């Protein structure tokens, strides 16, 4: 019984470990503005690299945020546009956030 449990645990851990291809994140700087917008629109919510070791999560709309979060416009550098509007970011609202102030 212990050997079966150990084998199952080993398989589960191995399946969860990312492969080198999965570890590489798609990056906005390798895409055109239109490609980055399309990637976010298709995925709904996705983590994309934004240059170097930086990354962020972008969403198509508030439906991909937690219930308590709001969206703010998200811009990222792309191959053809330094600040491309590619979707939104989710964030918890603060005191400075009020209805109609850019979200």
Secondary structure per residue as TSV (DSSP state, phi and psi in degrees):
chain	resnum	aa	ss	phi	psi
A	1	X	-	360.0	-42.3
A	2	X	H	-64.9	-36.3
A	3	X	H	-67.1	-37.9
A	4	X	H	-66.6	-41.4
A	5	X	H	-62.2	-44.8
A	6	X	H	-63.0	-41.5
A	7	X	H	-65.0	-42.1
A	8	X	H	-65.5	-41.2
A	9	X	H	-64.5	-41.8
A	10	X	H	-62.3	-42.2
A	11	X	H	-65.0	-41.5
A	12	X	H	-64.5	-41.7
A	13	X	H	-67.4	-42.4
A	14	X	H	-63.7	-37.7
A	15	X	H	-69.3	-29.1
A	16	X	H	-83.5	-18.7
A	17	X	S	-72.9	130.8
A	18	X	-	-72.1	144.6
A	19	X	-	-83.4	165.1
A	20	X	H	-55.8	-36.8
A	21	X	H	-66.9	-38.6
A	22	X	H	-72.0	-28.5
A	23	X	H	-71.0	-22.0
A	24	X	S	-82.9	123.1
A	25	X	-	-95.3	139.2
A	26	X	-	-59.6	143.3
A	27	X	B	-122.4	138.0
A	28	X	G	-64.0	-30.0
A	29	X	G	-70.6	-14.5
A	30	X	G	-94.1	-2.4
A	31	X	S	-114.4	159.1
A	32	X	-	-78.0	166.2
A	33	X	H	-57.3	-45.9
A	34	X	H	-63.2	-38.0
A	35	X	H	-65.8	-42.4
A	36	X	H	-64.1	-43.0
A	37	X	H	-61.1	-43.4
A	38	X	H	-65.6	-37.5
A	39	X	H	-62.3	-45.8
A	40	X	H	-66.4	-43.4
A	41	X	H	-61.3	-42.8
A	42	X	H	-69.4	-43.4
A	43	X	H	-76.5	-30.6
A	44	X	S	86.6	-53.8
A	45	X	E	-145.8	127.2
A	46	X	E	-153.4	146.7
A	47	X	E	-95.3	125.2
A	48	X	E	-126.8	144.1
A	49	X	E	-69.1	149.8
A	50	X	E	-126.0	18.8
A	51	X	E	119.3	130.8
A	52	X	T	60.9	-133.2
A	53	X	T	-96.2	13.3
A	54	X	E	-94.0	151.2
A	55	X	E	-155.4	165.4
A	56	X	E	-155.6	163.1
A	57	X	E	-100.5	128.1
A	58	X	E	-117.2	144.6
A	59	X	E	-128.9	155.8
A	60	X	S	-75.3	-39.7
A	61	X	S	-160.3	176.4
A	62	X	G	-61.9	-19.7
A	63	X	G	-61.6	-15.6
A	64	X	G	-102.0	11.2
A	65	X	S	-105.5	167.8
A	66	X	-	-67.6	158.8
A	67	X	T	-56.4	-35.8
A	68	X	T	-86.8	-3.8
A	69	X	E	-94.6	158.2
A	70	X	E	-116.5	171.6
A	71	X	E	-109.2	148.8
A	72	X	E	-127.4	147.8
A	73	X	E	-60.1	138.3
A	74	X	E	-119.1	129.0
A	75	X	E	-119.5	143.9
A	76	X	E	-146.0	153.3
A	77	X	-	-73.0	136.7
A	78	X	-	-125.5	175.0
A	79	X	S	-58.1	-34.2
A	80	X	S	-112.5	-5.9
A	81	X	-	-140.8	124.2
A	82	X	T	-64.1	-33.6
A	83	X	T	-136.1	85.2
A	84	X	E	-92.7	130.2
A	85	X	E	-74.8	112.1
A	86	X	E	-113.3	-3.6
A	87	X	E	153.0	-138.7
A	88	X	E	-133.5	164.2
A	89	X	E	-116.6	148.3
A	90	X	E	-91.6	142.6
A	91	X	E	-155.7	153.0
A	92	X	E	-73.4	133.5
A	93	X	-	-68.9	145.5
A	94	X	-	-114.0	-176.5
A	95	X	T	-60.8	-32.7
A	96	X	T	-74.5	-13.1
A	97	X	-	-90.8	129.2
A	98	X	-	-144.9	158.2
A	99	X	T	-52.3	129.3
A	100	X	T	90.8	5.5
A	101	X	S	-104.5	52.0
A	102	X	-	92.7	7.9
A	103	X	-	-121.6	360.0
